[in-house]
Amino acid sequence: MANNEIKGLSDQELLDKVKEEKAGLNKMTLNHTISPLENPSKIRISRRHIAKMMTEVNNRKKASK
């Protein structure tokens, strides 16, 4: 997800995406411990997407103060 797509989401949509992505990351890491994933870099990519979205959430909180 690109930064401009993240900035275009509303606050609630952004929080929902973060929650969804975290659940997917958790599932992916659990599956990876049991049997290796074909592409383990997906875990890193997912973590980075979460970080980008959380950065935007925090920036919006700071801007609203």
N, C-alpha and C positions, 0 to 999 in steps of 0.2 A: 504494500500500500504506500503510495507516494505521499509526501508531506502535504501537497495541496489537496489531496483527497481527505486526509486527516483533518485539515483545517476547515474543510467544507462540511464536516459532520456537526450535528448539534451536540450539546453536552450529554444528553441522555444516550444518543446513538453511540457516541464515543465511549461512554462507560460500558454500554452493552457489548461493544466490539472488544474492549479490554477483557471483560469477563469471559467472553466466548473464546478469545485467543488464549487466555490463561488456562481454560479448561482443555483446550486442544493441546497445549504444550504439556500439561500434566499427563494427559493420555499418551502423548507421543513418547515422553520420557519413560513412562511405565512400560510401554510396549518395547522400547529400546533396551531396557534392562533384561527383559525376558528373551527377546530375540532381536538381533541387530537390524536396524532399519536399512533399507536399500540406500537411502541418501541421508546420513546422519547430520548433514549441514542444515537440514530443515529445522532442527532444534535451535540452532544458532540464529537462523533467520527469524524464527518465531519469537525468540527472546528479544531480538532487535526491534521487531514490529511492536511488541508490547512496550518496550522502552520509548519508542517514538510517540506512541499514543499517550503514555503516562506523562511524558514531557509536555505534550500539548495540554493535558488535563491540568498539570501544575501551573503552566503559564497562564491558563485561563483563570485559575483560582487567584493567582497573584494580581492579574489585571483587574479582577473584580473588587479587590480590596481598596 
